[in-house]
Amino acid sequence: MFEIIITKKYLWLPVKNDGQKTFAQVFLGKEIIYEFDIEVSQKKPDFYAAWNVEAYIGKALKFNGDFPEGWCEQIRNEDTPPENSAHRPFIHFAPQSGWMNDPNGLILSDGIYHMYFQHNPFGIRWANMHWGHAFSKDLLHWKQADEALLPDENGMMFSGCAFLDEKNAAGFGENSILYYYTAAPGKGRSSGKKFCQMLALSSDGGFSLKKLPTTVIEHIAGENRDPKVFYHKASNAYIMVLFLDGNDFAIFRSQNLLDWEPTQKLSLPPLWECPDLFPLKNEKGEERWIFWAADGYYFIGDFNGYEFTSRTEKLNAYSTKLAYAAQTYSNTEGRIISQSWLRTQNHGTNYTGVMAIPVCLSLKNTENGERLCLEPVEEMKTLRQNAKFFKNIENQALICLQETAAEIILNFNPCNEGIATLDILGEKLTINFSLEEVCFKDEKFSFQNCESLDLRIYIDYDAVEIFALGGLIYFPCEWDVKSLTGEISIDSGEKMLESAEIYELR
């Protein structure tokens, strides 16, 4: 055990990727105030994890754990957090360091988008679930803030949502933001406890969160988790959807955002965890409700404020398994904006995982019935620079990137046969009109029975995201590219490609 006298706002804790795994406990006097797993070494750290210790300035914190000799001497106490910013995506949010997964608490408040996320600040693998926090004015340029919620005696901070209490139904003040999250027990202080739903509060628009002591929903089954709350105007009540266990979910109602009564338990195989329930108008202006879960599977149906009734069989919004745990933003004034996590591997960086491009959701009629349509938010167009336009090309170098992301829009003429190939920095995107499929890396999707094909392709570190058929196809793919410098070219048959638009994204 060793002791540190806190004199400045941030404690920098050294992390060594693939270092010795240590369970650390931090004491203030005899009280444990923080516990976490961390990978440590006496060697130079790969990065520093930041802990805001402003509340403990002038006090002594004691650290207990199996720390290697010399590790504690590398700890720093500084006025500002560290920056770990080498080799980062240009158009996808990634944490400064550490592991990231599910988006949490997505909300627009006072013109600022707040994105919280599952975060392990102490390593590039899943552990120590905190709520990380970033905010943006445009969904594109994000500034990472301090951790919003830290593990405590009830467990780790698992996924949840944010809700703006405009009517002061909960009694904490008009326009307070309520954050519903799952307390997930693990080792240490929370060992032996059960998963339950808890509440935190923000009175400053989402920049600081304060946990409330009351359990909102006690344990029901298994690892019940991931509450999502919204207001249902037609029945004048607040609604919560919650994952229970297996493929089971529950729906609750409340008049005050604090006391919740169950109204439906439903089983929706193969859906599991991270539920969402939201309305969309179809092309006839009729209201439909979408019940959504982590893998991008969804049902289209009706919701009366008490029960969801499906009109469809299980549908799938994603053409690969990369995107996961999407959540819609609260309070977005008519737009249904969804953000998902892309389950990318670590590519030799000090972070793991990126967020997908945010998309607007709508319903479109197809020959198979109503289907969700995912289209990049309009804000993406503000990143475009150095536009290039081509018509009726066959073999053409489209752009030479110089360390920048890119957007490529390809519109093909109706074709029954032939192959077009887009060379993206040495990786081949193949459009096979004979087989009616698009292939990239080890993934593919079908565009059968389509009169023509359009592709909207976003190229960045860690991921390539492709939108096709006006957003009916969403095809995100992982890649490990070491540099976004090089040529992108097209090779297609005569009169296959009608037009191409190319943009650098900065």
FIVOLO-603354 format. One record per residue (C-alpha): x, y, z; residue in one letter. Coordinates in Angstrom, 3 decimals. Layout:
N
xx, yy, zz, zake
X, Y, Z, A
...
% end
This chain:
506
xx, yy, zz, zake
0.000, 0.000, 0.000, M
1.221, 3.528, -0.755, F
-0.137, 7.024, -0.176, E
-0.504, 10.115, -2.383, I
-1.334, 13.617, -1.152, I
-3.616, 15.200, -3.752, I
-2.597, 18.754, -4.719, T
-4.024, 19.106, -8.265, K
-7.217, 18.238, -10.154, K
-6.182, 15.117, -12.070, Y
-4.379, 11.961, -11.077, L
-2.601, 10.357, -14.039, W
-2.422, 6.583, -13.599, L
0.078, 4.796, -15.882, P
-1.278, 1.929, -18.027, V
0.837, -0.661, -19.839, K
-0.979, -2.642, -22.524, N
-0.482, -6.373, -21.811, D
1.042, -5.463, -18.459, G
0.453, -7.147, -15.129, Q
-3.259, -7.245, -14.288, K
-3.883, -5.741, -10.881, T
-7.034, -5.075, -8.857, F
-6.580, -1.694, -7.213, A
-8.473, -0.284, -4.246, Q
-8.272, 3.361, -3.238, V
-8.978, 4.382, 0.366, F
-9.847, 7.722, 1.923, L
-9.162, 6.959, 5.554, G
-10.759, 3.545, 6.088, K
-13.361, 3.968, 3.338, E
-12.937, 2.457, -0.129, I
-13.789, 5.200, -2.632, I
-12.698, 3.554, -5.898, Y
-11.884, 0.093, -7.244, E
-10.641, -0.894, -10.667, F
-8.626, -3.424, -12.667, D
-5.545, -1.961, -14.313, I
-2.636, -3.314, -16.369, E
0.621, -2.090, -14.871, V
4.353, -2.361, -15.339, S
7.565, -0.786, -14.101, Q
8.290, -0.008, -17.755, K
7.266, 3.209, -19.488, K
3.446, 3.324, -19.748, P
1.627, 3.216, -23.070, D
-0.800, 5.844, -21.834, F
-2.122, 7.529, -18.723, Y
-5.681, 7.119, -17.441, A
-7.163, 10.292, -15.988, A
-9.076, 10.415, -12.704, W
-10.611, 13.710, -11.598, N
-9.646, 13.965, -7.937, V
-10.573, 17.608, -7.390, E
-12.865, 16.602, -4.493, A
-9.837, 15.163, -2.660, Y
-7.372, 18.069, -2.970, I
-5.491, 18.392, 0.306, G
-6.299, 14.837, 1.328, K
-4.302, 11.606, 1.367, A
-5.404, 8.683, -0.813, L
-4.041, 5.215, -0.104, K
-3.657, 2.640, -2.892, F
-3.833, -1.074, -2.181, N
-2.923, -3.678, -4.807, G
-0.218, -5.898, -6.261, D
1.761, -3.123, -7.921, F
5.190, -3.800, -9.468, P
8.213, -1.991, -8.108, E
8.535, 1.470, -9.578, G
4.967, 1.731, -10.862, W
3.737, 4.169, -8.236, C
6.632, 6.545, -9.000, E
5.172, 7.021, -12.497, Q
1.857, 8.374, -11.153, I
1.443, 12.081, -11.806, R
-0.817, 14.713, -10.252, N
-1.566, 17.436, -12.793, E
-3.904, 20.373, -13.444, D
-5.108, 19.021, -16.798, T
-5.949, 15.547, -18.143, P
-3.463, 13.741, -20.418, P
-3.883, 13.628, -24.188, E
-3.379, 10.338, -25.981, N
-4.245, 11.435, -29.487, S
-1.862, 9.759, -31.942, A
-3.413, 7.963, -34.949, H
-7.105, 8.629, -34.503, R
-10.131, 8.437, -36.816, P
-11.134, 11.647, -38.577, F
-14.924, 11.238, -38.791, I
-15.622, 8.598, -36.116, H
-15.551, 9.275, -32.396, F
-13.005, 7.222, -30.458, A
-11.963, 7.760, -26.833, P
-8.632, 9.405, -26.084, Q
-7.603, 6.052, -24.621, S
-9.080, 2.871, -23.233, G
-11.819, 0.479, -24.268, W
-15.219, 1.783, -25.452, M
-18.505, 0.040, -26.190, N
-22.248, 0.888, -26.041, D
-23.429, 4.493, -26.447, P
-25.404, 5.613, -23.370, N
-27.571, 8.558, -22.357, G
-27.753, 10.118, -25.826, L
-29.504, 13.491, -25.607, I
-29.701, 16.953, -27.156, L
-29.724, 19.605, -24.432, S
-29.534, 23.374, -24.984, D
-28.109, 22.890, -28.474, G
-25.426, 20.450, -27.295, I
-25.411, 16.744, -28.102, Y
-24.207, 14.626, -25.204, H
-22.897, 11.135, -25.830, M
-22.021, 8.971, -22.864, Y
-20.525, 5.552, -23.466, F
-19.336, 2.375, -21.799, Q
-15.691, 3.052, -21.051, H
-12.730, 1.355, -19.422, N
-10.227, 4.171, -18.839, P
-7.655, 1.704, -17.427, F
-7.063, -0.548, -20.419, G
-7.798, -1.379, -24.048, I
-9.965, -4.400, -23.127, R
-13.434, -4.662, -21.616, W
-13.422, -4.067, -17.842, A
-14.286, -1.424, -15.225, N
-17.403, -0.125, -16.939, M
-17.685, 3.632, -16.404, H
-19.817, 6.109, -18.308, W
-17.418, 8.079, -20.464, G
-18.663, 11.415, -21.790, H
-18.245, 13.525, -24.913, A
-20.234, 16.479, -26.242, F
-20.701, 18.196, -29.599, S
-22.642, 20.971, -31.299, K
-22.983, 19.092, -34.596, D
-22.691, 15.317, -33.932, L
-19.308, 15.408, -35.689, L
-16.767, 17.379, -33.661, H
-16.651, 15.802, -30.212, W
-14.831, 16.971, -27.089, K
-14.196, 14.281, -24.520, Q
-14.943, 15.233, -20.910, A
-14.189, 13.568, -17.578, D
-15.821, 10.244, -16.689, E
-19.481, 10.914, -15.940, A
-20.259, 7.887, -13.743, L
-17.713, 5.770, -11.856, L
-18.187, 2.249, -10.447, P
-19.297, 2.217, -6.821, D
-20.493, -0.083, -4.055, E
-23.390, -1.227, -6.275, N
-21.136, -2.271, -9.133, G
-20.032, -1.138, -12.553, M
-21.966, 1.420, -14.568, M
-23.739, -0.501, -17.337, F
-25.810, 0.967, -20.166, S
-28.770, 3.313, -19.837, G
-30.413, 6.443, -21.176, C
-31.079, 10.140, -20.603, A
-34.435, 11.903, -20.381, F
-35.163, 15.640, -20.192, L
-37.807, 16.243, -17.517, D
-39.422, 19.334, -19.030, E
-42.533, 19.098, -16.814, K
-40.681, 18.519, -13.540, N
-42.556, 15.240, -13.114, A
-39.802, 13.852, -10.880, A
-39.632, 16.984, -8.745, G
-35.966, 17.844, -9.289, F
-36.709, 21.008, -11.257, G
-37.861, 21.819, -14.778, E
-35.477, 20.650, -17.511, N
-33.467, 18.480, -15.176, S
-31.942, 15.544, -17.036, I
-32.542, 12.120, -15.530, L
-30.084, 9.335, -16.302, Y
-31.280, 5.768, -15.893, Y
-28.480, 3.220, -15.732, Y
-27.820, -0.353, -14.647, T
-25.693, -1.078, -11.600, A
-23.823, -4.286, -12.476, A
-22.117, -6.022, -9.528, P
-18.638, -7.458, -9.930, G
-15.715, -7.986, -7.589, K
-14.820, -6.027, -4.466, G
-17.502, -3.980, -2.712, R
-20.348, -5.030, -5.045, S
-19.662, -8.772, -4.933, S
-22.827, -10.794, -4.279, G
-25.276, -8.033, -5.174, K
-27.798, -8.183, -8.041, K
-28.322, -6.145, -11.193, F
-30.731, -3.245, -10.661, C
-31.724, 0.044, -12.278, Q
-30.471, 3.264, -10.724, M
-30.835, 6.989, -11.347, L
-28.486, 9.964, -11.711, A
-29.357, 13.623, -12.161, L
-27.935, 16.615, -14.011, S
-28.995, 20.185, -13.318, S
-26.461, 21.808, -15.660, D
-27.581, 20.435, -19.008, G
-25.625, 17.181, -18.884, G
-22.107, 18.337, -18.034, F
-22.092, 16.874, -14.526, S
-24.044, 13.914, -13.171, L
-24.948, 13.171, -9.556, K
-26.041, 9.709, -8.515, K
-29.232, 9.405, -6.477, L
-29.392, 6.759, -3.730, P
-32.797, 5.282, -4.634, T
-33.082, 2.113, -6.692, T
-35.567, 2.790, -9.507, V
-36.301, -0.856, -10.372, I
-35.147, -3.715, -8.195, E
-33.739, -6.918, -9.635, H
-36.261, -8.881, -11.731, I
-34.354, -11.572, -13.625, A
-30.843, -12.528, -14.686, G
-28.707, -9.551, -15.628, E
-31.695, -7.263, -16.308, N
-30.255, -4.069, -17.762, R
-30.212, -1.236, -20.328, D
-33.249, 0.938, -19.453, P
-34.569, 3.275, -22.191, K
-37.134, 5.933, -21.192, V
-39.407, 8.181, -23.273, F
-42.696, 10.087, -22.990, Y
-45.784, 8.621, -24.688, H
-48.038, 11.576, -25.471, K
-51.099, 9.601, -26.565, A
-51.473, 7.866, -23.181, S
-49.885, 10.663, -21.137, N
-47.277, 8.553, -19.381, A
-43.562, 7.910, -19.231, Y
-42.456, 4.562, -20.637, I
-39.426, 2.408, -19.917, M
-38.283, -0.603, -21.934, V
-35.871, -2.943, -20.187, L
-33.952, -6.077, -21.103, F
-34.631, -8.924, -18.678, L
-32.897, -12.153, -19.667, D
-32.477, -14.346, -22.744, G
-34.812, -12.854, -25.363, N
-37.198, -11.364, -22.779, D
-38.012, -7.680, -22.312, F
-40.393, -5.675, -20.139, A
-42.347, -2.433, -20.585, I
-43.120, -0.144, -17.635, F
-45.273, 2.991, -17.138, R
-44.842, 5.904, -14.761, S
-46.467, 9.241, -13.997, Q
-43.515, 10.698, -12.125, N
-40.410, 9.070, -13.686, L
-39.652, 7.484, -10.325, L
-42.298, 4.827, -9.635, D
-42.680, 2.253, -12.408, W
-45.413, -0.325, -13.002, E
-44.898, -3.225, -15.429, P
-47.454, -3.457, -18.235, T
-45.984, -6.079, -20.562, Q
-43.419, -8.834, -20.634, K
-42.535, -9.922, -24.159, L
-40.193, -12.440, -25.725, S
-38.746, -11.477, -29.102, L
-36.145, -13.995, -30.327, P
-33.408, -13.423, -31.372, P
-33.450, -9.894, -29.902, L
-31.518, -9.350, -26.702, W
-30.159, -6.438, -24.620, E
-30.070, -2.677, -25.378, C
-33.778, -2.272, -26.243, P
-35.233, 0.863, -27.805, D
-38.818, 1.726, -28.724, L
-39.626, 4.722, -30.908, F
-42.253, 5.946, -33.419, P
-41.789, 6.637, -37.130, L
-44.239, 7.751, -39.807, K
-44.472, 5.584, -42.906, N
-44.696, 7.073, -46.394, E
-48.482, 7.381, -45.995, K
-48.064, 9.378, -42.811, G
-49.250, 6.504, -40.595, E
-47.532, 5.968, -37.256, E
-45.532, 2.823, -36.674, R
-43.490, 1.800, -33.640, W
-40.064, 0.170, -33.872, I
-38.920, -2.265, -31.195, F
-35.153, -2.467, -31.566, W
-32.329, -4.349, -29.837, A
-28.551, -4.601, -29.801, A
-27.791, -6.620, -32.954, D
-29.854, -4.316, -35.182, G
-32.792, -6.728, -35.250, Y
-36.150, -4.983, -35.039, Y
-39.909, -5.412, -35.292, F
-42.361, -2.913, -36.787, I
-45.643, -2.684, -34.929, G
-48.012, -0.662, -32.766, D
-47.761, 0.672, -29.225, F
-50.708, 1.877, -27.137, N
-48.767, 3.046, -24.101, G
-49.076, -0.321, -22.406, Y
-48.169, -3.032, -24.898, E
-46.220, -3.411, -28.124, F
-47.823, -5.514, -30.866, T
-45.752, -6.530, -33.866, S
-46.946, -6.279, -37.486, R
-43.856, -7.996, -38.925, T
-41.512, -10.870, -38.425, E
-38.007, -10.156, -37.183, K
-36.145, -7.737, -39.496, L
-32.479, -6.689, -39.636, N
-31.113, -3.177, -40.139, A
-27.466, -4.229, -40.539, Y
-25.703, -6.168, -43.286, S
-22.714, -7.091, -41.078, T
-22.141, -7.843, -37.392, K
-19.894, -4.828, -36.796, L
-22.495, -2.313, -35.593, A
-24.007, -2.950, -32.173, Y
-25.983, -1.480, -29.258, A
-27.447, 1.500, -31.130, A
-29.493, 4.031, -29.191, Q
-31.660, 6.909, -30.395, T
-31.021, 10.430, -29.106, Y
-33.611, 11.999, -26.811, S
-35.084, 15.456, -27.405, N
-34.021, 15.792, -31.063, T
-37.009, 17.847, -32.232, E
-38.537, 15.570, -34.851, G
-35.471, 13.706, -36.073, R
-34.901, 10.119, -34.980, I
-31.101, 9.982, -34.759, I
-29.408, 6.677, -34.002, S
-25.815, 6.093, -32.939, Q
-24.207, 2.666, -32.755, S
-20.904, 1.286, -31.561, W
-18.634, -0.359, -34.140, L
-17.002, -3.426, -32.601, R
-13.571, -2.831, -34.107, T
-10.505, -4.632, -32.807, Q
-7.495, -2.873, -31.374, N
-5.156, -1.914, -34.212, H
-2.057, -1.110, -32.177, G
-3.513, 2.073, -30.700, T
-4.263, 3.101, -27.115, N
-8.028, 2.916, -27.703, Y
-10.372, 0.120, -28.783, T
-13.742, 0.725, -30.453, G
-15.242, 3.621, -32.404, V
-18.712, 5.072, -32.773, M
-20.476, 4.754, -36.117, A
-21.534, 7.740, -38.167, I
-24.837, 8.966, -36.660, P
-27.827, 8.190, -38.881, V
-31.383, 9.445, -39.303, C
-34.025, 6.721, -39.328, L
-37.123, 6.618, -41.543, S
-39.547, 4.066, -42.981, L
-39.713, 3.221, -46.668, K
-42.090, 0.982, -48.577, N
-40.469, -1.887, -50.468, T
-41.830, -4.853, -52.387, E
-41.379, -6.808, -49.150, N
-43.230, -4.263, -47.000, G
-42.116, -1.416, -44.752, E
-38.426, -1.330, -43.859, R
-36.132, 0.898, -41.835, L
-33.941, 3.270, -43.794, C
-30.628, 4.523, -42.333, L
-29.111, 7.668, -43.835, E
-26.111, 9.663, -42.553, P
-27.158, 12.833, -40.745, V
-27.210, 15.928, -42.946, E
-24.394, 17.413, -40.870, E
-21.983, 15.024, -42.599, M
-22.184, 17.184, -45.724, K
-20.562, 20.090, -43.869, T
-17.277, 18.149, -43.807, L
-16.991, 17.999, -47.587, R
-14.030, 19.670, -49.285, Q
-12.322, 19.535, -52.682, N
-15.281, 18.036, -54.534, A
-14.729, 16.051, -57.726, K
-17.427, 14.930, -60.169, F
-17.205, 12.300, -62.894, F
-19.624, 11.099, -65.595, K
-19.703, 7.804, -67.518, N
-16.214, 6.705, -66.520, I
-14.681, 3.239, -66.861, E
-11.124, 3.289, -65.526, N
-10.223, 6.351, -63.511, Q
-8.131, 7.453, -60.560, A
-10.716, 9.259, -58.458, L
-8.653, 10.841, -55.686, I
-5.278, 10.669, -53.986, C
-5.763, 10.956, -50.243, L
-3.230, 12.775, -48.118, Q
-4.071, 11.712, -44.555, E
-7.752, 12.516, -44.671, T
-11.078, 10.708, -44.607, A
-13.189, 10.555, -47.751, A
-16.748, 10.196, -49.004, E
-17.422, 8.504, -52.349, I
-20.850, 8.401, -54.010, I
-21.255, 5.976, -56.910, L
-24.380, 5.794, -59.073, N
-24.554, 2.834, -61.442, F
-26.690, 2.406, -64.535, N
-29.040, -0.616, -64.654, P
-26.838, -3.662, -65.368, C
-27.492, -7.385, -65.688, N
-23.887, -8.519, -65.807, E
-20.292, -7.416, -65.324, G
-18.044, -6.448, -62.439, I
-16.904, -3.049, -61.202, A
-14.028, -2.732, -58.745, T
-13.256, 0.190, -56.476, L
-9.657, 0.098, -55.257, D
-9.504, 1.790, -51.834, I
-5.867, 2.186, -50.830, L
-5.169, -1.350, -51.999, G
-8.366, -2.994, -50.704, E
-10.932, -4.061, -53.316, K
-14.631, -3.237, -53.163, L
-16.271, -5.453, -55.792, T
-19.677, -4.792, -57.327, I
-20.770, -7.960, -59.141, N
-23.861, -7.323, -61.273, F
-24.029, -10.938, -62.440, S
-24.386, -12.162, -58.848, L
-26.086, -8.941, -57.680, E
-23.808, -8.521, -54.687, E
-21.249, -6.127, -53.239, V
-18.158, -7.516, -51.489, C
-15.540, -5.855, -49.281, F
-12.988, -7.689, -47.161, K
-14.813, -10.861, -46.040, D
-18.277, -9.285, -46.053, E
-20.967, -8.965, -48.727, K
-24.553, -7.863, -49.288, F
-27.116, -8.559, -52.007, S
-28.927, -5.999, -54.156, F
-31.255, -8.398, -55.966, Q
-34.255, -7.096, -57.915, N
-33.024, -3.504, -57.887, C
-33.321, -1.419, -61.028, E
-30.116, 0.472, -60.264, S
-27.501, 0.677, -57.544, L
-26.183, 3.639, -55.557, D
-23.378, 3.458, -52.996, L
-22.376, 6.076, -50.450, R
-19.004, 5.121, -48.969, I
-17.217, 6.667, -45.980, Y
-13.523, 5.881, -45.555, I
-11.678, 6.419, -42.273, D
-9.309, 4.714, -39.876, Y
-10.761, 1.535, -38.318, D
-13.919, 1.388, -40.453, A
-15.443, 1.786, -43.894, V
-19.197, 2.465, -43.788, E
-21.340, 1.909, -46.888, I
-24.937, 2.989, -47.405, F
-26.783, 1.571, -50.421, A
-30.209, 1.725, -52.071, L
-31.020, 5.061, -50.490, G
-30.252, 3.798, -46.998, G
-32.108, 0.476, -47.093, L
-28.712, -1.232, -46.874, I
-26.208, -0.345, -44.152, Y
-22.887, -2.165, -44.592, F
-20.176, -1.228, -42.058, P
-16.837, -3.047, -42.340, C
-13.714, -3.054, -40.218, E
-10.278, -2.601, -41.709, W
-6.804, -2.081, -40.321, D
-5.296, 0.620, -42.501, V
-1.988, 2.116, -41.371, K
-2.263, 5.336, -43.383, S
-5.052, 7.209, -45.154, L
-2.636, 8.266, -47.858, T
-2.844, 6.833, -51.345, G
-4.997, 6.412, -54.416, E
-8.645, 5.443, -54.804, I
-9.577, 4.322, -58.321, S
-12.449, 2.680, -60.203, I
-12.359, -0.064, -62.837, D
-15.741, -0.747, -64.465, S
-17.194, -1.937, -67.737, G
-18.516, 0.348, -70.437, E
-21.528, 2.460, -69.370, K
-21.788, 0.688, -66.000, M
-21.017, 3.723, -63.842, L
-23.302, 6.681, -64.486, E
-21.617, 9.152, -62.114, S
-19.256, 9.516, -59.179, A
-18.846, 12.212, -56.521, E
-15.680, 12.354, -54.426, I
-15.049, 14.476, -51.342, Y
-12.288, 14.864, -48.827, E
-13.756, 15.078, -45.322, L
-12.063, 17.469, -42.945, R
% end
